[in-house]
């Protein structure tokens, strides 16, 4: 009985893998869309050098930037959170606000043989938008005292 369950589980895993790839198509992931652009907007991936991004943020803060937006997708969410927390640790006047969202990702299935058609596959991935902003310390201290 246990062997049947193992075989069934293995077959289900194989179906998931073969659904996205086939001998007739070449699988290519498109770059995710970027909802915002600007000097103060950062996109963090799993390959992003966090130390370099931290220095970039420090330069923005030293140039009197009041807000930095950090976007991270999927497995890079941890790296984005780490960057935001390091910024707030170094610059006590800054605070964090986060929003979670789902991003639609599009993959191209390009034909590898003449008989195959071009196909598009859509999927969703979790994302995080982190807003690091300069908080008003006077208002914050007054609220604490009250």
C-alpha positions in Angstrom: 0.0 0.0 0.0 2.8 2.5 0.9 4.6 1.6 -2.3 1.5 2.5 -4.4 1.4 5.9 -2.6 5.0 6.5 -3.4 4.6 5.6 -7.1 1.5 7.9 -7.3 3.5 10.8 -5.7 6.4 10.3 -8.1 4.1 10.2 -11.1 2.4 13.5 -10.0 5.9 15.2 -9.6 6.9 14.0 -13.1 3.7 15.4 -14.6 4.5 18.8 -13.1 8.0 18.8 -14.6 6.9 17.7 -18.1 4.0 20.2 -18.2 6.5 23.1 -18.5 9.0 21.5 -20.8 8.7 19.4 -23.8 10.9 18.2 -26.7 8.9 20.5 -29.1 9.6 23.8 -27.2 12.4 25.8 -25.7 11.4 27.4 -22.4 12.4 31.1 -21.9 11.4 33.3 -19.0 10.7 36.9 -19.7 11.9 39.6 -17.4 9.2 40.7 -14.9 7.5 44.0 -15.5 8.8 47.0 -13.4 5.9 49.0 -12.0 7.9 52.0 -11.0 11.0 53.8 -12.4 13.3 56.3 -10.8 16.6 56.9 -9.0 15.1 56.0 -5.7 13.5 52.7 -6.9 15.5 49.5 -6.4 14.8 46.0 -7.8 16.4 43.2 -5.8 17.0 39.7 -7.2 18.8 36.7 -5.8 21.9 37.8 -7.7 21.9 41.4 -6.4 25.0 42.5 -4.5 23.4 43.7 -1.2 26.5 45.6 -0.2 26.5 47.7 -3.4 22.8 48.4 -3.1 23.3 49.5 0.5 25.9 52.0 -0.6 23.6 53.2 -3.3 20.9 53.8 -0.7 23.3 55.6 1.6 24.3 57.9 -1.3 20.6 58.7 -1.9 20.0 59.4 1.8 23.1 61.6 1.9 21.6 63.5 -1.1 18.5 64.2 1.0 16.2 61.6 -0.6 13.1 61.2 1.6 11.9 57.9 0.2 13.5 54.7 -1.2 11.3 52.0 -2.8 12.6 48.4 -2.8 10.9 45.7 -5.0 11.7 42.0 -4.5 10.2 39.0 -6.1 9.9 35.4 -4.9 13.1 34.0 -3.3 14.6 37.6 -3.2 12.1 38.8 -0.6 14.5 37.9 2.2 17.3 40.0 0.6 15.0 43.0 0.2 13.9 42.8 3.8 17.5 42.5 4.9 18.4 45.6 2.9 15.5 47.7 4.3 16.3 46.6 7.9 20.0 47.5 7.5 19.0 51.0 6.2 16.8 51.6 9.2 19.5 50.4 11.5 22.0 52.8 10.0 19.6 55.8 9.6 17.4 56.1 12.7 15.2 58.8 11.1 13.9 56.3 8.5 10.9 53.9 8.9 9.5 51.0 6.8 6.1 50.3 5.2 5.5 47.1 3.3 2.9 45.9 0.8 2.6 42.3 -0.5 1.5 41.6 -4.0 1.3 39.0 -6.7 3.1 39.6 -10.0 2.2 38.0 -13.2 5.2 36.4 -15.0 5.1 35.4 -18.6 7.2 32.6 -20.1 7.7 32.0 -23.8 7.6 28.4 -25.2 9.4 28.8 -28.5 9.1 26.1 -31.1 12.1 23.8 -31.4 10.6 21.8 -34.3 8.7 23.0 -37.4 5.4 21.3 -36.3 5.2 23.1 -32.9 3.5 26.5 -32.3 4.7 29.4 -30.4 3.0 29.4 -26.9 2.9 31.7 -23.9 2.6 30.5 -20.3 1.4 32.8 -17.5 2.1 32.2 -13.8 2.1 34.2 -10.6 4.8 34.9 -8.0 4.7 36.6 -4.7 6.4 40.0 -4.5 7.1 42.6 -1.8 7.2 46.4 -2.1 9.1 48.0 0.7 8.9 51.8 1.2 11.8 53.1 3.3 10.9 56.7 4.2 12.1 59.6 6.4 9.7 59.8 9.4 9.0 62.9 11.3 10.9 62.4 14.6 9.2 65.3 16.3 5.7 63.8 15.8 6.9 60.4 16.7 8.4 61.5 20.1 5.2 63.6 20.9 3.0 60.5 20.3 5.2 58.4 22.6 5.1 61.1 25.4 1.3 61.4 25.2 
